[in-house]
Amino acid sequence: MRALVTGGAGFIGSNLVDALVERGDEVAVLDDLSSGKESNLVTAVEREVRLHRGDIRDADAVAQVFAQEKPDIVFHLAAQIDVRVSVARPAYDARTNVEGTINVLEGAREAGSRRFVFSSTGGAIYGETDVVPTPEGTAPKPMAGYGQSKFCAEAYLGLYERMHGLSTVALRFGNVYGPRQDPHGEAGVIAIFCGRFFNGGRPTVFGDGRQTRDYIYVGDLVDAIIAAGDADVGGSINIGTAEETTVLELIDAVREAGGASDGQFEPEFAEARMGEVERSCLDVGRAREALGWQSKVDVREGVRRTLAAVTPAG
Ligand SMILES: NC(=O)c1ccc[n+]([C@@H]2O[C@H](COP(=O)([O-])OP(=O)(O)OC[C@H]3O[C@@H](n4cnc5c(N)ncnc54)[C@H](O)[C@@H]3O)[C@@H](O)[C@H]2O)c1
């Protein structure tokens, strides 16, 4: 199978590329390397993955890559992922996450691609909700440009299904973590804590540390993305664990994974961040039914693996 991964030099994208190469797909990557790194693709490039350096906002550049690669399947992960940037510069965010997605959809249509898998977000689309774990049918209430632009891009997937018969699916990820995550992303808290622990620092907790998220290990997520590529289901599908984990529990998990001594890695508390959602967790019933997928790695095991992968530079 010929696969194109946009954002393939990033954290999730490069983990996906490795798995696709492993199963024998012919893989190409489109990435502007704004946050992704060529070094994430070292193993993959050795195995002849083609890296196209280009910006998804540039329709001509995207069209050229599709004309050359003619992918059967498109995994669209390139995005503006910084929530704070999306609040400060919503139009800039939308140019990448909405217009950029349209350019990639156009490429897929022109190339006659069979399947289009989009990396969307759960928590940032649902916002504060009464129903936790939250199912896909919940009315979206994004609290930042990022969730809004992802939701808007999802709607374009539906449009391309209706207008052009392109088979598409939007996966709404929980908070993804694992090896190669940059500590500056949307959900870098585990990466930040592992880095701090490694460097002998202390974790900063905003608010009381009881806010919850649904943390999904990148290896599990990659399995879900690949299952979604092979399936023919449409619409939006949550990809998470359906387990809520507090920030204080995360710190415990890091302490346990690192074998911390008494008094080591104690949190420093700082003022709660404005507009932060208290609870976020995804109902994963649809993923189980439609994809036959469920997560396998619990947060303690995932934190162990993430900490073990932290290098002196990280
Ligand atoms: N990390 C999470 O917890 C999380 C949660 C929900 C959704 N997502 C989504 O998953 C996808 C991957 O996120 P990630 O965490 O791996 O982040 P990342 O920053 O590591 O990956 C994004 C990649 O896209 C590339 N990119 C950015 N703008 C581009 C542009 N204009 N043209 C071409 N390439 C561009 C970057 O260089 C990078 O390699 C994103 O779509 C993100 O919104 C991530």
Ligand as a Chemical Component Dictionary entry (heavy atoms), coordinates in Angstrom:
data_LIG
# 
_chem_comp.id                   LIG 
_chem_comp.type                 NON-POLYMER 
_chem_comp.pdbx_formal_charge   0 
_chem_comp.three_letter_code    LIG 
# 
loop_
_chem_comp_atom.comp_id 
_chem_comp_atom.atom_id 
_chem_comp_atom.alt_atom_id 
_chem_comp_atom.type_symbol 
_chem_comp_atom.charge 
_chem_comp_atom.model_Cartn_x 
_chem_comp_atom.model_Cartn_y 
_chem_comp_atom.model_Cartn_z 
_chem_comp_atom.pdbx_ordinal 
LIG N1  N1  N 0  -0.274 15.293 20.986 1  
LIG C1  C1  C 0  -1.534 15.228 21.344 2  
LIG O1  O1  O 0  -1.872 14.995 22.507 3  
LIG C2  C2  C 0  -2.631 15.403 20.317 4  
LIG C3  C3  C 0  -3.958 15.376 20.766 5  
LIG C4  C4  C 0  -4.979 15.523 19.833 6  
LIG C5  C5  C 0  -4.666 15.674 18.490 7  
LIG N2  N2  N 1  -3.367 15.719 18.082 8  
LIG C6  C6  C 0  -3.101 15.904 16.651 9  
LIG O2  O2  O 0  -2.162 14.935 16.199 10 
LIG C7  C7  C 0  -1.384 15.497 15.134 11 
LIG C8  C8  C 0  0.099  15.298 15.404 12 
LIG O3  O3  O 0  0.438  15.988 16.600 13 
LIG P1  P1  P 0  1.822  15.776 17.363 14 
LIG O4  O4  O 0  1.513  15.782 18.813 15 
LIG O5  O5  O -1 2.573  14.666 16.766 16 
LIG O6  O6  O 0  2.531  17.169 17.063 17 
LIG P2  P2  P 0  3.904  17.518 16.303 18 
LIG O7  O7  O 0  4.094  18.999 16.398 19 
LIG O8  O8  O 0  5.003  16.650 16.799 20 
LIG O9  O9  O 0  3.551  17.104 14.813 21 
LIG C9  C9  C 0  3.001  17.979 13.877 22 
LIG C10 C10 C 0  3.847  17.867 12.616 23 
LIG O10 O10 O 0  3.261  18.689 11.608 24 
LIG C11 C11 C 0  4.280  19.459 10.991 25 
LIG N3  N3  N 0  3.648  20.691 10.508 26 
LIG C12 C12 C 0  3.139  21.714 11.251 27 
LIG N4  N4  N 0  2.643  22.666 10.445 28 
LIG C13 C13 C 0  2.850  22.244 9.165  29 
LIG C14 C14 C 0  2.570  22.805 7.897  30 
LIG N5  N5  N 0  1.968  24.001 7.781  31 
LIG N6  N6  N 0  2.912  22.098 6.783  32 
LIG C15 C15 C 0  3.520  20.877 6.892  33 
LIG N7  N7  N 0  3.824  20.312 8.075  34 
LIG C16 C16 C 0  3.501  20.996 9.202  35 
LIG C17 C17 C 0  5.311  19.688 12.068 36 
LIG O11 O11 O 0  6.622  20.000 11.569 37 
LIG C18 C18 C 0  5.281  18.362 12.817 38 
LIG O12 O12 O 0  6.187  17.428 12.263 39 
LIG C19 C19 C 0  -1.814 16.948 15.011 40 
LIG O13 O13 O 0  -2.766 17.041 13.979 41 
LIG C20 C20 C 0  -2.472 17.242 16.351 42 
LIG O14 O14 O 0  -3.429 18.255 16.248 43 
LIG C21 C21 C 0  -2.339 15.596 18.968 44 
# 
loop_
_chem_comp_bond.comp_id 
_chem_comp_bond.atom_id_1 
_chem_comp_bond.atom_id_2 
_chem_comp_bond.value_order 
_chem_comp_bond.pdbx_ordinal 
LIG N1  C1  SING 1  
LIG C1  O1  DOUB 2  
LIG C1  C2  SING 3  
LIG C2  C3  SING 4  
LIG C2  C21 DOUB 5  
LIG C3  C4  DOUB 6  
LIG C4  C5  SING 7  
LIG C5  N2  DOUB 8  
LIG N2  C6  SING 9  
LIG N2  C21 SING 10 
LIG C6  O2  SING 11 
LIG C6  C20 SING 12 
LIG O2  C7  SING 13 
LIG C7  C8  SING 14 
LIG C7  C19 SING 15 
LIG C8  O3  SING 16 
LIG O3  P1  SING 17 
LIG P1  O4  DOUB 18 
LIG P1  O5  SING 19 
LIG P1  O6  SING 20 
LIG O6  P2  SING 21 
LIG P2  O7  DOUB 22 
LIG P2  O8  SING 23 
LIG P2  O9  SING 24 
LIG O9  C9  SING 25 
LIG C9  C10 SING 26 
LIG C10 O10 SING 27 
LIG C10 C18 SING 28 
LIG O10 C11 SING 29 
LIG C11 N3  SING 30 
LIG C11 C17 SING 31 
LIG N3  C12 SING 32 
LIG N3  C16 SING 33 
LIG C12 N4  DOUB 34 
LIG N4  C13 SING 35 
LIG C13 C14 SING 36 
LIG C13 C16 DOUB 37 
LIG C14 N5  SING 38 
LIG C14 N6  DOUB 39 
LIG N6  C15 SING 40 
LIG C15 N7  DOUB 41 
LIG N7  C16 SING 42 
LIG C17 O11 SING 43 
LIG C17 C18 SING 44 
LIG C18 O12 SING 45 
LIG C19 O13 SING 46 
LIG C19 C20 SING 47 
LIG C20 O14 SING 48 
# 
